[in-house]
């Protein structure tokens, strides 16, 4: 405890010469009056009501969206049809890549706040790619040229290695995650193990007789989009075996049609949001001047809250690496709120995000199948596990037209022969046996 107090005291002394500059920036969790005026009070977020009835676990916890990322998400979602959750997680993914070598958690593990985020939606109406594009554009317009590096597609590990040598901090921004998945399936490709390794580490080596890939000090983040249906069916068993799926932080949400022609976001709104981001980056830079990366300490009550969540969360395939994301999100959410340590409020936000992620993983769980028929069979089983469905409703729910009549009839026939499902002629519904 005394060590933490000394750290805070020394940090305060170190920041004194910069007090005037830091004073220009609002605290990330508390918007200034000018900010409220410019944003039209868009930065006001619902407070967490401890006594409220339980929320839908599949609904993104809006109350956690504060600081620079929260203000950005709320402001842009008022002018675009993109859900605020998509914008918020896109912002955090890019910010985490920028500060990945500047801050960490006070732990022997020294986690980097880098994320592998995947935005999921039902269709184009969710404006998934818009969230990625607008977040990257905002960072690039606010920061110096070259400070934000993105690669919009990669075909091989060699290509990714070349991009990372040119820009050691890199966001792999992919409009359609399936294009990346297809590239990893090319015979002889080491793209999947390369990206998989770079989630945990900053280095990757692959040596053969004909060529070699050597990466050191690489900071890779992933920001991708996909439809829910495609996400559930595009992975092969290789992705399951290597543990790639549980390295992804998935965000599932729905957009609404509101603007035929979205209005231009006012310049003063963007300027205020830019000042907010600059305040976060200045704080991260000053913290790392003392020790790089700066190890953010946890308040005792914050540590107890995370320990309670850690020990009470049941072990399952869906919970794998959730604690890893907890370690990464704590310093990331703290710096987003311009905090130099991790308090109870920050940990409560992280726990809400982790609980949400656990529910989304169960909902969007990819089918572990290597062929089209087997994948379709599993999807039919899951659809009927929630109750009987009329023939037309089942076909619409699973988009029979996209599957093809031949594949559909074979999958239905196989399940009926195997006794997994049956057609109730009296009620005219398909149901699980």
C-alpha positions as CSV (number, residue, x, y, z in Angstrom):
1,X,0.0,0.0,0.0
2,X,2.8,2.4,0.9
3,X,4.5,1.7,-2.4
4,X,1.2,2.8,-4.2
5,X,1.1,6.0,-2.2
6,X,4.7,6.8,-3.0
7,X,4.0,6.1,-6.7
8,X,1.1,8.5,-6.7
9,X,3.0,11.2,-4.8
10,X,6.0,10.9,-7.1
11,X,3.7,11.1,-10.1
12,X,2.0,14.2,-8.8
13,X,5.4,15.9,-8.5
14,X,6.4,14.7,-12.0
15,X,3.2,16.2,-13.5
16,X,3.5,19.6,-11.7
17,X,5.4,21.3,-14.6
18,X,2.6,20.2,-17.0
19,X,-0.2,21.3,-14.8
20,X,-1.2,24.2,-17.0
21,X,-1.3,22.0,-20.1
22,X,-3.2,19.3,-18.4
23,X,-5.7,21.8,-17.0
24,X,-6.9,22.4,-20.6
25,X,-8.3,19.0,-20.9
26,X,-11.5,17.8,-19.1
27,X,-11.4,14.7,-17.0
28,X,-12.5,11.8,-19.2
29,X,-15.3,10.8,-16.9
30,X,-16.6,14.4,-16.4
31,X,-17.4,16.5,-19.4
32,X,-16.9,20.3,-19.2
33,X,-19.7,22.8,-19.7
34,X,-18.2,23.7,-23.1
35,X,-18.2,20.0,-24.1
36,X,-21.8,19.6,-23.1
37,X,-22.8,22.6,-25.1
38,X,-20.9,21.5,-28.2
39,X,-22.3,18.0,-28.0
40,X,-25.8,19.1,-27.1
41,X,-25.5,17.0,-23.9
42,X,-24.9,13.9,-25.9
43,X,-22.2,12.9,-23.5
44,X,-24.7,12.3,-20.7
45,X,-24.9,8.6,-20.1
46,X,-27.4,6.6,-18.1
47,X,-26.1,5.9,-14.6
48,X,-26.0,2.3,-13.4
49,X,-29.0,1.6,-11.3
50,X,-28.0,-1.1,-8.8
51,X,-31.7,-1.6,-7.8
52,X,-33.0,-1.9,-11.3
53,X,-34.3,-5.2,-12.7
54,X,-31.8,-7.4,-14.4
55,X,-30.8,-6.2,-17.9
56,X,-30.8,-8.3,-21.0
57,X,-27.3,-10.0,-20.9
58,X,-27.1,-9.6,-24.7
59,X,-27.5,-5.8,-24.5
60,X,-24.4,-3.8,-24.5
61,X,-24.0,-2.0,-21.1
62,X,-24.4,1.6,-22.2
63,X,-23.7,2.9,-18.7
64,X,-20.0,2.1,-19.0
65,X,-19.5,4.4,-22.0
66,X,-17.6,7.4,-20.6
67,X,-14.5,9.4,-21.2
68,X,-13.1,10.1,-24.7
69,X,-14.5,6.9,-26.2
70,X,-17.9,7.4,-24.6
71,X,-18.2,11.0,-25.9
72,X,-17.1,9.9,-29.4
73,X,-19.6,7.1,-29.5
74,X,-22.6,9.1,-28.2
75,X,-21.9,12.1,-30.5
76,X,-21.3,10.1,-33.7
77,X,-24.3,7.8,-33.1
78,X,-26.6,10.8,-33.1
79,X,-25.5,11.7,-36.6
80,X,-25.1,8.1,-38.0
81,X,-27.2,5.0,-37.9
82,X,-24.3,3.0,-36.4
83,X,-24.9,1.7,-32.9
84,X,-22.9,3.5,-30.2
85,X,-21.5,0.2,-29.0
86,X,-19.8,-0.4,-32.4
87,X,-18.2,3.1,-32.3
88,X,-17.2,2.8,-28.6
89,X,-15.3,-0.5,-29.1
90,X,-13.8,0.6,-32.4
91,X,-12.4,3.7,-30.5
92,X,-11.0,1.6,-27.7
93,X,-9.4,-0.8,-30.1
94,X,-7.5,1.9,-31.9
95,X,-6.6,3.7,-28.6
96,X,-5.4,0.5,-27.1
97,X,-3.0,0.0,-30.0
98,X,-1.6,3.5,-29.7
99,X,-0.9,3.3,-25.9
100,X,0.0,-0.4,-25.9
101,X,3.6,0.3,-25.0
102,X,2.8,3.2,-22.6
103,X,0.5,1.7,-19.9
104,X,-0.1,-1.7,-18.4
105,X,-1.6,-3.3,-15.3
106,X,0.5,-3.5,-12.1
107,X,1.1,-7.2,-12.5
108,X,3.9,-9.6,-13.3
109,X,2.0,-10.4,-16.6
110,X,2.3,-6.8,-17.8
111,X,-0.6,-7.1,-20.2
112,X,-0.8,-4.7,-23.1
113,X,-4.2,-3.0,-23.7
114,X,-4.5,-4.4,-27.3
115,X,-7.8,-5.8,-28.5
116,X,-8.9,-8.2,-31.2
117,X,-12.4,-6.8,-31.7
118,X,-15.1,-8.1,-34.1
119,X,-18.3,-6.2,-34.8
120,X,-21.2,-8.4,-35.5
121,X,-24.6,-7.5,-37.0
122,X,-27.5,-9.1,-38.8
123,X,-27.0,-7.3,-42.1
124,X,-25.7,-4.1,-43.8
125,X,-28.3,-2.1,-41.9
126,X,-26.0,-2.3,-38.8
127,X,-23.4,-0.1,-40.5
128,X,-20.5,-2.2,-39.1
129,X,-17.9,-1.0,-41.5
130,X,-18.9,2.6,-40.9
131,X,-17.9,2.3,-37.2
132,X,-14.4,1.1,-38.2
133,X,-14.0,3.8,-40.9
134,X,-15.2,6.7,-38.8
135,X,-13.1,5.8,-35.8
136,X,-9.9,5.5,-37.9
137,X,-10.7,8.8,-39.7
138,X,-11.3,10.5,-36.4
139,X,-8.0,9.4,-34.9
140,X,-6.1,10.4,-38.1
141,X,-7.7,13.8,-38.2
142,X,-6.8,14.4,-34.5
143,X,-3.3,13.0,-34.3
144,X,-0.1,13.7,-36.3
145,X,0.2,11.9,-39.6
146,X,1.7,8.5,-39.2
147,X,0.6,8.1,-35.6
148,X,-2.3,5.8,-36.5
149,X,-1.4,2.9,-38.8
150,X,-4.0,0.6,-40.3
151,X,-3.8,-2.3,-42.8
152,X,-7.0,-3.0,-44.6
153,X,-6.3,-6.5,-45.8
154,X,-3.6,-9.1,-45.6
155,X,-3.0,-12.2,-47.7
156,X,-0.1,-13.9,-46.0
157,X,2.1,-13.8,-42.9
158,X,4.9,-12.4,-45.1
159,X,2.7,-9.5,-46.1
160,X,1.7,-8.9,-42.5
161,X,5.3,-9.0,-41.4
162,X,6.2,-6.4,-44.0
163,X,3.5,-4.1,-42.8
164,X,4.5,-4.5,-39.2
165,X,8.2,-3.7,-40.0
166,X,7.1,-0.5,-41.6
167,X,4.7,0.3,-38.7
168,X,5.3,-1.7,-35.5
169,X,2.0,-0.5,-34.1
170,X,-0.7,-1.7,-36.5
171,X,-4.4,-2.0,-36.6
172,X,-5.5,-4.8,-38.9
173,X,-8.8,-3.3,-40.1
174,X,-11.0,-5.7,-42.1
175,X,-14.4,-4.9,-43.4
176,X,-15.3,-8.6,-43.9
177,X,-13.6,-11.0,-41.5
178,X,-14.4,-13.9,-43.8
179,X,-11.8,-12.6,-46.3
180,X,-9.1,-12.9,-43.7
181,X,-10.3,-16.4,-42.7
182,X,-10.2,-17.6,-46.3
183,X,-6.6,-16.4,-46.7
184,X,-5.6,-18.4,-43.6
185,X,-6.9,-21.6,-45.2
186,X,-4.5,-21.5,-48.1
187,X,-2.3,-24.6,-48.0
188,X,1.1,-23.8,-46.4
189,X,0.0,-20.5,-45.0
190,X,1.2,-19.5,-41.5
191,X,-1.0,-16.4,-41.3
192,X,-3.3,-17.9,-38.7
193,X,-0.6,-18.9,-36.2
194,X,1.1,-15.6,-36.8
195,X,-1.9,-13.5,-35.9
196,X,-2.8,-15.9,-33.1
197,X,0.7,-15.5,-31.6
198,X,0.7,-11.7,-31.9
199,X,-2.4,-11.5,-29.7
200,X,-0.3,-12.5,-26.7
201,X,3.3,-11.6,-27.8
202,X,5.1,-9.0,-29.7
203,X,7.2,-11.4,-31.7
204,X,6.7,-14.2,-34.2
205,X,9.3,-16.4,-35.9
206,X,8.8,-18.9,-38.7
207,X,11.8,-20.5,-40.4
208,X,11.8,-22.8,-43.4
209,X,14.4,-23.8,-46.0
210,X,13.3,-21.2,-48.5
211,X,12.2,-18.2,-46.4
212,X,12.1,-16.8,-42.9
213,X,9.7,-14.6,-41.0
214,X,11.1,-12.7,-38.0
215,X,9.0,-10.2,-36.1
216,X,10.1,-8.4,-33.0
217,X,8.4,-5.6,-31.0
218,X,5.2,-5.9,-33.1
219,X,2.0,-4.4,-31.6
220,X,-0.9,-5.8,-33.5
221,X,-4.6,-5.1,-32.9
222,X,-7.5,-6.5,-34.9
223,X,-10.7,-4.6,-35.8
224,X,-13.0,-6.5,-38.1
225,X,-16.7,-6.8,-39.0
226,X,-19.0,-9.7,-40.0
227,X,-22.6,-10.7,-40.2
228,X,-23.7,-13.0,-37.4
229,X,-24.6,-15.8,-39.8
230,X,-21.3,-15.7,-41.5
231,X,-19.4,-15.6,-38.2
232,X,-21.1,-18.7,-37.0
233,X,-20.2,-20.8,-40.0
234,X,-16.9,-19.6,-41.6
235,X,-14.4,-21.1,-39.1
236,X,-12.9,-24.5,-39.5
237,X,-11.7,-26.8,-36.7
238,X,-8.2,-25.3,-37.1
239,X,-9.5,-22.1,-35.6
240,X,-11.0,-23.9,-32.7
241,X,-8.0,-26.0,-32.0
242,X,-5.5,-23.1,-32.0
243,X,-7.8,-21.0,-29.7
244,X,-8.3,-18.2,-32.1
245,X,-12.1,-17.8,-31.3
246,X,-11.6,-17.0,-27.6
247,X,-9.0,-14.4,-28.5
248,X,-11.8,-12.3,-30.1
249,X,-13.9,-9.7,-28.3
250,X,-17.2,-9.8,-30.2
251,X,-19.8,-7.0,-30.1
252,X,-23.3,-7.8,-31.3
253,X,-25.9,-5.0,-31.8
254,X,-28.6,-3.8,-34.1
255,X,-28.9,-0.5,-35.9
256,X,-32.0,1.4,-36.8
257,X,-32.9,3.3,-40.0
258,X,-33.1,6.9,-39.0
259,X,-31.5,9.1,-41.6
260,X,-31.9,8.8,-45.4
261,X,-29.0,11.2,-45.7
262,X,-27.0,11.6,-42.5
263,X,-26.2,15.2,-41.5
264,X,-22.6,16.4,-41.4
265,X,-21.2,16.4,-37.8
266,X,-20.5,20.0,-36.8
267,X,-16.8,21.1,-36.8
268,X,-17.0,22.3,-33.2
269,X,-18.3,18.9,-32.0
270,X,-15.3,17.2,-33.7
271,X,-12.9,19.7,-32.2
272,X,-14.1,19.1,-28.7
273,X,-14.0,15.4,-29.2
274,X,-10.4,15.9,-30.5
275,X,-9.4,17.8,-27.4
276,X,-10.8,15.0,-25.3
277,X,-8.6,12.5,-27.1
278,X,-5.6,14.7,-26.8
279,X,-6.1,14.9,-23.1
280,X,-6.0,11.1,-22.9
281,X,-2.9,10.8,-25.0
282,X,-1.1,13.5,-23.0
283,X,-1.9,11.7,-19.8
284,X,-0.6,8.4,-21.2
285,X,2.6,10.1,-22.5
286,X,3.3,11.7,-19.1
287,X,2.7,8.4,-17.2
288,X,5.1,6.5,-19.5
289,X,7.8,9.2,-19.0
290,X,8.3,7.9,-15.4
291,X,8.3,4.2,-16.3
292,X,7.5,2.6,-19.7
293,X,5.1,1.0,-19.7
294,X,3.6,2.7,-16.6
295,X,2.1,0.0,-14.3
296,X,-1.3,1.2,-13.2
297,X,-2.0,0.1,-9.6
298,X,-5.4,-1.2,-8.4
299,X,-7.3,0.2,-5.5
300,X,-7.8,-2.5,-2.8
301,X,-11.6,-2.5,-3.3
302,X,-11.1,-2.7,-7.0
303,X,-8.9,-5.8,-6.6
304,X,-11.4,-7.5,-4.3
305,X,-14.2,-6.9,-6.8
306,X,-12.2,-8.4,-9.7
307,X,-11.1,-11.4,-7.6
308,X,-14.8,-12.0,-6.7
309,X,-15.7,-12.0,-10.4
310,X,-12.7,-14.2,-11.3
311,X,-13.4,-16.9,-8.7
312,X,-17.2,-16.9,-9.2
313,X,-17.3,-17.1,-13.0
314,X,-17.9,-20.8,-13.9
315,X,-15.2,-22.4,-16.1
316,X,-16.4,-23.1,-19.6
317,X,-15.3,-22.9,-23.2
318,X,-17.0,-19.5,-23.4
319,X,-15.1,-18.1,-20.4
320,X,-11.6,-18.8,-21.8
321,X,-9.4,-15.7,-21.9
322,X,-12.1,-13.5,-20.4
323,X,-9.7,-12.8,-17.5
324,X,-7.1,-11.9,-20.1
325,X,-9.4,-9.3,-21.5
326,X,-10.1,-8.1,-18.0
327,X,-6.4,-7.4,-17.5
328,X,-6.2,-5.5,-20.7
329,X,-9.4,-3.5,-20.3
330,X,-8.7,-2.2,-16.8
331,X,-5.7,0.1,-17.8
332,X,-7.4,0.9,-21.1
333,X,-10.7,2.1,-19.5
334,X,-8.8,3.9,-16.8
335,X,-6.7,5.9,-19.3
336,X,-9.8,6.6,-21.4
337,X,-11.3,8.3,-18.3
338,X,-7.9,10.0,-17.7
339,X,-7.2,8.2,-14.5
340,X,-3.7,7.3,-13.3
341,X,-4.8,4.2,-11.4
342,X,-7.6,1.7,-11.5
343,X,-10.5,2.4,-9.1
344,X,-13.6,0.4,-8.2
345,X,-15.7,2.2,-10.8
346,X,-13.3,1.2,-13.6
347,X,-13.3,-2.5,-12.5
348,X,-17.1,-2.5,-12.3
349,X,-17.2,-1.3,-15.9
350,X,-14.8,-4.0,-16.9
351,X,-16.8,-6.7,-15.2
352,X,-20.0,-5.5,-17.0
353,X,-18.1,-5.8,-20.3
354,X,-16.9,-9.3,-19.4
355,X,-20.3,-10.5,-18.4
356,X,-21.7,-9.1,-21.7
357,X,-18.9,-10.8,-23.6
358,X,-19.7,-14.2,-22.0
359,X,-23.3,-13.9,-23.1
360,X,-22.4,-12.9,-26.6
361,X,-20.0,-15.8,-27.0
362,X,-22.8,-18.2,-26.1
363,X,-25.2,-16.5,-28.5
364,X,-22.8,-16.2,-31.4
365,X,-20.8,-19.4,-30.8
366,X,-19.3,-20.5,-34.2
367,X,-20.3,-24.0,-35.4
368,X,-17.4,-26.4,-35.1
369,X,-17.9,-28.1,-38.5
370,X,-15.7,-28.6,-41.5
371,X,-18.4,-29.0,-44.2
372,X,-21.5,-27.1,-45.2
373,X,-24.0,-29.9,-44.4
374,X,-22.6,-30.5,-40.9
375,X,-22.6,-26.7,-40.2
376,X,-26.2,-26.4,-41.3
377,X,-27.3,-29.4,-39.2
378,X,-25.8,-27.8,-36.1
379,X,-27.5,-24.5,-36.9
380,X,-30.9,-26.2,-37.2
381,X,-30.4,-28.0,-33.9
382,X,-29.7,-24.7,-32.2
383,X,-32.6,-23.0,-33.7
384,X,-35.0,-25.7,-32.6
385,X,-33.5,-26.0,-29.1
386,X,-35.4,-22.8,-28.2
387,X,-38.7,-24.3,-29.2
388,X,-40.7,-25.6,-32.2
389,X,-40.8,-23.6,-35.4
390,X,-43.2,-23.7,-38.4
391,X,-41.5,-24.8,-41.6
392,X,-41.6,-21.3,-43.1
393,X,-40.3,-19.7,-39.9
394,X,-37.3,-22.1,-39.7
395,X,-36.4,-21.5,-43.3
396,X,-36.5,-17.8,-42.8
397,X,-34.6,-17.8,-39.6
398,X,-31.7,-19.8,-41.1
399,X,-32.0,-18.2,-44.6
400,X,-32.7,-21.3,-46.7
401,X,-32.2,-19.4,-49.9
402,X,-28.6,-18.8,-49.1
403,X,-27.9,-22.4,-48.0
404,X,-29.4,-23.9,-51.2
405,X,-32.2,-26.4,-51.5
406,X,-29.9,-29.4,-51.9
407,X,-27.9,-28.7,-48.7
408,X,-31.1,-27.8,-46.8
409,X,-33.0,-31.0,-47.7
410,X,-29.9,-33.1,-46.9
411,X,-29.4,-31.4,-43.5
412,X,-33.1,-31.8,-42.5
413,X,-33.2,-35.4,-43.7
414,X,-30.0,-36.3,-41.8
415,X,-31.3,-34.9,-38.6
416,X,-34.7,-36.7,-38.9
417,X,-33.0,-40.0,-39.7
418,X,-30.7,-39.6,-36.8
419,X,-33.6,-38.8,-34.4
420,X,-32.3,-35.3,-33.6
421,X,-35.4,-33.5,-34.8
422,X,-38.9,-34.5,-36.0
423,X,-41.7,-33.0,-38.0
424,X,-44.9,-32.8,-35.9
425,X,-47.6,-33.4,-38.6
426,X,-50.4,-32.5,-36.3
427,X,-49.0,-29.1,-35.3
428,X,-47.1,-28.7,-38.6
429,X,-43.9,-27.7,-36.8
430,X,-40.3,-28.9,-36.6
431,X,-39.2,-29.7,-33.1
432,X,-36.3,-31.3,-31.2
433,X,-36.8,-34.9,-30.2
